C-alpha cells in the first residue's frame, strides 16, 4: 500500500486506517507508545531488528499522520520523546478489538495444530 493512501480522501475508511498502520513496525510502535512516552533509543532497544533509519522513518510517518507527537526537550543534552496524540489513542482503542481477535485466532491455530 502506498503512503498516499493515508492522505487520500477518496478511499474507504478501512483502507485509510490500514494505510496509517501499514508496515512491519508501526503497530508494535503504537503498542509501545500506549504505555507512555518513549525516547527513540528505548524503542530501538525494545525492538531487536529495528534499525535507526526505519525507526525514524516510521515515527516521522506516524507524526505526519497525526498519531504521534514528537517533543524535543532542550535540557543540557538535547532529548527527544515520542508519545501518542489523542488521535493516536483513538486509533489504539479502535485496534484493541482487532488485537483480541488476533489472539483468539492464534489460540485457534495452536489448538488445531495440537489436535493434528
Secondary structure by P-SEA (a helix, b strand, c coil): ccccccccccccaaaaaaaaaccccaaaaaaaaaaccccaaaaaaacccccaaaaaaaaaaaaaaccbbbbbbbcccbbbbbbbcaaaaaaaaaaaaaaaaaaaaaaaaaaaaaac
